[in-house]
Amino acid sequence: MRAAFLASLILLGCSTPKTSPSPTTPPADASDAAAAVPASDAAAAVAASAVATVTAAAPPIPEPSFDELLAILFADKASSAPILAACPALLAGEARIRCLYDERYRGDARAASIAHELWVKWRIVAGVEVAHTMDGGYRGMIRLEPAVPVGADRKHLEWVASAMADFDVFFAELAAYRAGPGDGGSPASGAKAYRFRPITLRFMRSIGARTPAAYAHDWTVAYNFMGTLNISADAVRETMFHEIFHLNDAAHGDWSPKALGRIFDGVVRRCGVAIPCLSPYSPNDTLVRGGTYYSFQPGNGVGEYAAELALRYYREQRAALRRLPEVKPFKCGPPENGRAWALMRDELFGGVDAVPACP
């Protein structure tokens, strides 16, 4: 688990990172591509069908056009002419798209296959970020450069692909549990589906800094090869879940400030930044170097508390559904925890809770 090996750190992610200048973009380890994705189209279809039962069915999501794929994959290129010459229009449909991936990941056929499989299975586009300088707030100005996950950096693509495969199984497990004898939750009226795919991935490298690990906006997760958190398959899986929550938070009308703001503000008034006081209220153990719990670090706000709460939900449900070692139930702590847990469970996760009720 991430908290077990991170005693002090970081910028985990920002739902709306500030940049200067603004980007001008168009909108356990996986050992091979097969290990990073479901075993068959049939398994993926079953998972997708089951996921839809956890929350309300989502409307169809338009697929990116060829030009949009080109722009995401080659966001670092001033001209697309050489790519279009290599992948001409006479290559029809998926053959032309596969050509784009072969060009983007040229020199690493395995990386190209994993990235293309993300597209084929889940319409996840694994491209690159646009070079820009990010205003990291208390972390300072951070220069970010596009980076392609090939060679020694391919592991990051493998870890992300493995995370997406795990989420596919996880949401199918939630759906199956929901369809069983019941869990005591109650989906919010008109709840939107929790979307974890398709998304856009933009890989990058920070210059002279180890933050951010990732950030999220507009159904896009930007991922930093240099991020302090991104050191293992498990750590990346949890970082991705945190960031994908930010995307859903925004899609639910910036839900967290309205739903959790009073709870969060009350804890901050009571504890300030005092770690011993905040300890019972923090969903996870991650600390900011020289600061306090990441969940309550000044400048992060309730959105980061909510993302860490979503990650805690994922950890606990995953452990309960798969009979892994138990995670101490967050909801069984102070009353504020139980209220926040129930609000998130019902709004974001269809009321599903496989963790037994508190004594």
N, C-alpha and C positions, 0 to 999 in steps of 0.2 A: 504494500500500500504506500501511496505517496507520502503520507504523513510520517511513516515510520523512518524514512531516510532523509527527511527535510526538516532539520531543526531550525534553520534560519534561511531566508531567501527574500523576495522576488516580485516580479510582476507576473501573475499567472495569465491574466488576459483582460482585455478591455472590450466592452460591447460596442463602443463607438470611439475608437482611437482617434486622437488628433494628429494631424500631419502637417508638415511644412516643407516643401509645398504640398498641396493636396495631390494624391495620386490621380492620374488621368487614365484610369483603367476602364475598359469596357467591363459594362457590368460582368504469458510466456512467449518469446520471440518467434515470428513467423520465418521459417527456413526457406520457403519458396512460395510462389504465387498460389499454389493449390492450398497451402496452409493458411493463406490470408483471406480466403473467400469461401462461401458455402460449397459443399461437395457437388451440388447439382442444381440445375435450373428448377427442378421440382422442389427441392428443399427450400430454395429462395422464395419460390411462389407460396409455399405453405407458410413460411415465416411472414411474408408480406400480408397474406390474408389474415393471419392471426393477429398481427399488430393492429390492423384496422379495427378490431373489436375492443381494444383497450380503451380508446377514446372515440369521439365522433369521427366518421369517415372524412378523410381529407378530399378536397376537390382535386382534379387532375392538375399536375404541375407541368407547365410547358417545358419541353426539352430545349436546351440551347441549340441555336442554329450552328451550321458549320462555321460561319464567320465568328460567332461568339466563342466556340471551342478554340478556334485559331487564336483569338485575342487573349484568352485565358492561358493557353499553353505557351504562347510566345509573347507574353506581356513585356518581356525584356528586349524585344527586337524592334528596331526603328522601322524596318520594312518587312512586310510579309512576302515580298516577291520571291525570294529564294525558296521559301517553304511551299508556296503555291506552284512553283516550277517543279519541285520534287514530288508534289502530291496534286497533279492536275485534275481537272474536272472529269476527265475520261475515266478516272477511278470512281466508280459509283458507290454511293451509300457508305456502308460500314468499311469497305476496303479503303476508301479515301480517309476516313477517320483513323483507321489503324495506321495508315501512312503518317498522319500527323503525330501519333504517339511514337512511331519509330524514329521520326526526325527529331522530336523533342528529346527523347531519351537515347539518342544515337550514341553508340559505344557501350551500351549496357542493355542487352536484349532482355535480361531478366527484369530489370526495372520497367522497361517498356511494356512487358507483358503484365506486370502487376498493375501498373497505372491503367492500361487498357481494360483489364478485367474489372477494375473499379467502375469504369464507364459502362461496360457491358452488363454487369450485375445490377448496379444501383444508380447509374447515371451520375456518378461522382466524378467531377473533372479535376484532375490533379495537375495544376499548372504552377505558375510562379507569380510572386508578388511584384509589384512595380517598385522600383527604387524610390525611396522617399525618407524624410526625416520625421520621426514620430515624437510628439510631445508626450513624454511619459510621466508628466506631473512631478511628483516627488522623486521620481527616478531620473529625471533630466531628459535632455534631447538624445534620441537614439537613432542612429543611421541604420537603415534596413536596405539590404540589397537582394535582388532575386537570386535564387539558387535552385539547381535541379538535383533531385535526390538520386544520383547515380554513383557508382563506384562505392567508396567508403561511406557515403551518405545515403546509400540505398536503404540502409536499415531503418531510417526514419519513415520512408514510404511503406516498408514492410510492417512497421509498428502501427502506422495509421490504418493500413488495410486490415490488420489483425483486430484492431479496435472496432472497426466498422462491422466485421464479421461477428464479434462478440455482441455488439448492440443488436444486431439482427436476431440473434438467438435470445438475448435478454428480453426484448419486447415481445417475442413470441411466447416466452415463458410467462411473462406478466399476463398476456392474453389468455393463456391456458389456465392460469390460476384464477383469473377473473371469471372464467367460464365454469369453474368448479363450484364448491359449496358456498363460496362467498368469503369476503374478507372484512366486512364491516365498513367499507368506504362508501362514498356516495358521489358519483361524478357530478361536477357542477353543470347546471343547466346550460345547454348550448356549448359545452366545452369543445375546443378545437383539438384536432389530432396533434399528437406530439411528433414532430417531424425530426428525424435524425438522418434522413437521406431523401432525395438527393441534395447534396451540397457541393460547393466549390471549395477546393483546397488550393491555397497559394503558399508555396514554399519560399523561404527567405533565409537570410543570414544576417545577424546583427553585427555591426562593426564596432569593436572595442567595448562590447557589453555582452552580458549573458541574459538580458531580458529584452523584450517579453518572451515568455515561452510560446505564447500564442495569443491571438485576439480574434474577435468574431464580429461580423456585421453583414447584413444583407445576404443571409444564407451562405456566407463565406467564412471559412476558418483559415487564418494565416498562421503558418507554423514555422518556428525558428529553429534551424539546425543547432544553433548555439545556446538555446534556452536551457537554463539550469535544470529545469524539470525533465527535459526530454532525454532521459538517459536509459530507459528500458521500455519494454513492451507494456508492462503494467503501468508505469508512470505516464506514458503517452496515452494509454487507454483512458485513464482518469482525467488527464488534461483535456482530451477531446470531449469527454462527457460534460465537463465544466463549460467548455466553450459552446457546445451545441445547446446547452441550456440557455445561454445568452440569446441565441437566435430565436428560441421558442418564447422566451420572456418578451422579446420585442413583438413577436407575432401575436402574442396574447395581449396586445395593447399596453406594453410596458407594465406588466402585471405586478412585478415585485414591489415597486415603491408604494403602489396603492394598497396591496394586500398585506405586505409585511413591514411597511414603513413604521407603523406605531410600535410594533414589537421590537424592531431593531433600534429605534430611537430610545425606547424605554431602557433597553439594556445598556446602551451607550451612556445615557444620563446617569445610570446607576454605577457603572464601572469605569467610564472613561476608556483609558487604554491599559488599565491594570490587568496583567495576565492572570493572576490568581482569581480575580473577580470574574473575568470573562471566560475562564476555562469551562465552566459548566454549560455555557451558552454557545460556544463555538462549535459548529458542525464538524470541523476537522482540526488537526493539530498544527497545520502549517503556520510558521511564524515568519514575519518580515524581518530581515536583519536590521537590528537597531530599533525595531518597532514592536508591534504586538501581533496578535493572531491576524492572519490574512483576512479572515471573515470580518474583522472589525478595524482594520488598518485605516486611519484617517485618510480621506481622499478616495477610498474605494467605494464606499457607499453601500446601500442596501442591496444593490444588484449583485455585488460580489458575495455578500452574505448568502443571498438566495442561490447563487450558482454553487456555492459550497454546500448548501443544504441539499440541492439536487444531487450533487455527487454523493453525499452521505446516504440519501435515499437509494441511489444506485448500488452503493456498497452493501447496504443492509439487505435490500431485496435480493440481490445477486447471491449473497451468502445464504439467505434463507431458502431460496428456490433451488439452489444447487447443493445444499447441505454442506457448505463450506464452514470453516470455523466462524463462530458467531461474532458479530459486531455488536457492541453494547448499544441498545436501542436509544437513539437520540430523543425520541418522543417521551421516554420515561424519565428524563431529567427535569429541570424546572418547568413550571407550567407554560412559560413562554415557548419552550421547545415543542411541547405537544400541540400548541395552537398553530405555530408556524408549520409544523409537519403536516397537520391535517389540511391546512389551507393549500399547501403545495400538492399534496397527494391528490386532493379532489380536483384541483384546477388543471394540473399538468399531467397527471398520471392516472386519470380515470377512476380515482378512488381506490386503487389497488394497494393493499398492504399485506404482504405475506409474513410480516413480523408479528409474533403473538402480541396480544394486548398486554399493557402494563399490569403488574400485580395490583 
